[in-house]
Amino acid sequence: MTSAATAVRLAATDPTTTVTAAGSHGFLSPTGVEIAFLLVGLVTFGAAVVTVTTRQLVHAALWLVVALGGLAVEYLLLTAEFIAWVQVLIYVGSVVVLILFGLMLTRAPIGRSPDADSGNRWAALTVAVAAAAALVWVVVDAFRTTWIDLDGPAAGSTAVTGASLFQNWVLPFEALSVLLLAALVGAIVLSRKAKAERAADAAPTTTPNGADKGGVR
């Protein structure tokens, strides 16, 4: 039985013991799940850093698999089983495969590519650190007193996730659907525009005297 589960059960029986039970568990006495969570988090963070710093596109896609797989393991450790499998099936099994197919179909360079470095690393690093700090602060402040009973039923099962999604988060869910639809329409428009420009460049041009450019009619 973990300390988090003990704290939850004690809080349910006697509210006055919540502070004492929570205070007995600290950074100096982590559980096995918390140690595994920290180790997997470090591996995931390292894979994410390599993904955005390597100049080999294929290696970046493969390291992205490691980073997304690490997130799935983190979800499993937090008893969010449904979210973990969604992470594996959609992101690892679909998005990364789509990226690899895109690299193959566009004949992207397999080796080191100097075009993969935009030269704005310091600006990107500043934005990334600021975004990460803001995200950590918001999450810690919002869930400071929240405990997960790791010995109880899964907190992220399909039933619990579906009920929470369609009862409390319907509007953000629909807004995200509209955003994804707008991105899909924008991708179609951009691809058609690029195709039209390539067709115009490939079409032969004629000179005023009736001869094609590059030859005699």
C-alpha positions in Angstrom: 0.0 0.0 0.0 1.5 3.3 -1.0 1.6 6.4 1.1 -0.7 8.3 -1.3 -3.4 5.5 -1.0 -3.0 5.7 2.8 -3.5 9.4 2.8 -6.6 9.1 0.7 -8.2 6.5 3.0 -7.3 8.4 6.1 -8.8 11.6 4.7 -12.0 9.7 4.0 -12.3 8.5 7.6 -10.9 11.4 9.5 -10.4 14.8 7.8 -8.1 15.9 10.6 -5.5 13.3 9.7 -5.0 14.5 6.1 -2.2 16.9 6.9 -0.4 14.4 9.1 -0.6 11.5 6.6 0.4 13.7 3.8 3.3 15.2 5.8 4.7 11.7 6.6 5.3 11.2 2.9 8.0 13.4 1.3 10.9 13.6 -1.1 13.1 11.6 1.2 10.8 8.5 1.2 9.6 8.0 -2.4 7.7 5.0 -3.4 8.7 2.6 -6.2 6.1 4.1 -8.6 7.4 7.6 -7.9 11.0 6.5 -8.6 10.0 4.8 -11.8 8.0 7.9 -12.8 11.1 10.1 -12.2 13.4 7.8 -14.2 11.0 7.5 -17.1 10.6 11.3 -17.1 14.3 11.8 -17.3 14.5 9.4 -20.3 11.6 11.2 -22.0 13.1 14.6 -21.4 16.4 13.5 -22.8 14.7 12.0 -25.9 12.8 15.2 -26.5 15.9 17.3 -26.3 17.7 15.0 -28.8 14.6 15.2 -31.1 14.8 19.0 -31.4 18.6 19.3 -31.5 19.7 16.5 -33.9 20.3 17.5 -37.6 19.3 14.1 -38.9 15.6 14.0 -39.7 15.2 10.2 -39.5 17.0 10.2 -36.1 14.7 13.0 -34.9 11.6 10.9 -35.9 12.9 7.8 -34.1 13.8 9.8 -30.9 10.3 11.2 -31.1 9.0 7.7 -30.8 11.0 7.3 -27.6 9.7 10.6 -26.2 6.1 9.7 -27.0 6.5 6.2 -25.7 7.9 7.6 -22.4 4.8 9.8 -22.0 2.6 6.7 -22.5 4.5 4.9 -19.7 4.0 8.0 -17.5 0.3 7.8 -18.1 0.3 4.1 -17.1 2.1 4.9 -13.9 -0.6 7.4 -13.1 -3.3 4.8 -13.7 -4.5 6.6 -16.8 -4.6 3.4 -18.9 -7.0 4.7 -21.7 -4.9 7.8 -22.3 -1.7 5.7 -22.4 -3.1 3.4 -25.1 -4.4 6.4 -27.0 -0.9 7.9 -26.8 0.6 4.7 -28.3 -2.0 4.1 -31.0 -2.4 7.6 -32.3 0.9 9.3 -31.7 3.5 6.5 -31.8 1.5 4.3 -34.2 0.2 6.9 -36.6 1.8 10.3 -36.3 5.4 9.1 -36.3 4.7 6.6 -39.1 3.2 9.4 -41.1 6.3 11.5 -40.5 8.5 8.7 -41.7 6.4 8.1 -44.8 6.6 11.9 -45.5 10.4 11.8 -45.2 10.5 8.9 -47.7 8.0 10.3 -50.2 9.6 13.7 -50.3 13.1 12.2 -50.7 14.3 14.1 -47.6 18.1 13.8 -46.9 18.8 10.8 -44.7 22.1 12.0 -43.3 23.0 15.2 -41.6 21.1 18.2 -43.0 22.3 21.7 -42.4 18.8 23.0 -43.3 17.5 21.4 -40.1 19.1 24.2 -38.1 17.2 27.5 -38.5 19.8 29.5 -36.5 17.3 30.7 -33.9 18.3 28.2 -31.2 18.6 30.8 -28.5 15.2 32.3 -29.2 13.7 28.8 -29.4 15.4 27.9 -26.1 14.1 31.0 -24.4 10.5 30.4 -25.5 10.7 26.7 -24.6 12.0 27.4 -21.1 9.4 30.1 -20.5 6.6 27.8 -21.7 7.8 24.9 -19.6 8.1 27.1 -16.5 4.5 28.5 -17.0 3.1 25.0 -17.6 4.8 23.6 -14.5 3.7 26.5 -12.3 0.0 26.1 -13.5 -0.1 22.3 -13.0 1.6 22.5 -9.6 -0.7 25.3 -8.4 -3.8 23.6 -9.7 -3.1 20.1 -8.4 -1.1 20.9 -5.3 -3.4 19.0 -2.9 -4.6 16.3 -5.3 -3.8 12.7 -4.4 -4.1 9.7 -6.7 -5.0 6.4 -5.2 -2.6 4.1 -7.1 -4.1 1.0 -5.3 -7.7 1.8 -6.2 -9.6 1.6 -9.5 -7.9 3.2 -12.5 -8.5 6.9 -12.5 -8.1 7.1 -16.3 -10.3 4.3 -17.5 -12.5 4.6 -20.5 -15.7 5.2 -18.5 -14.1 7.8 -16.2 -12.5 9.6 -19.1 -15.6 9.6 -21.3 -17.8 10.8 -18.5 -15.4 13.7 -17.6 -14.9 14.6 -21.3 -18.6 14.8 -22.2 -19.8 16.3 -19.0 -17.2 18.9 -18.0 -15.1 19.5 -21.2 -17.6 19.5 -24.1 -16.9 23.0 -25.2 -13.1 22.7 -25.3 -13.5 19.3 -27.1 -15.7 20.8 -29.8 -13.4 23.8 -30.1 -10.5 21.5 -30.7 -12.4 19.7 -33.4 -13.0 22.9 -35.2 -9.3 23.8 -34.9 -8.3 20.5 -36.4 -10.8 20.9 -39.2 -9.4 24.4 -39.9 -5.8 23.0 -40.0 -7.0 20.2 -42.4 -8.6 22.8 -44.7 -5.5 25.0 -44.6 -3.3 22.1 -45.5 -5.5 21.2 -48.5 -5.4 24.9 -49.7 -1.6 25.1 -49.3 -1.0 21.8 -51.2 -3.3 22.9 -54.1 -1.6 26.2 -54.3 1.9 24.6 -54.4 0.7 22.1 -57.1 -0.7 25.0 -59.2 2.6 26.8 -59.0 4.6 23.7 -60.0 2.3 23.2 -63.0 2.7 26.8 -64.0 6.5 26.5 -63.8 6.5 23.3 -65.9 4.3 24.7 -68.6 6.2 25.8 -71.8 6.3 29.5 -72.5 6.2 31.1 -76.0 8.0 34.1 -77.3 6.4 36.9 -79.3 7.6 35.3 -82.6 5.8 32.1 -81.9 8.8 30.0 -80.8 8.8 28.1 -77.6 11.3 29.1 -75.0 14.3 26.9 -75.4 13.5 25.8 -79.0 12.1 26.7 -82.4 8.5 26.0 -83.2 
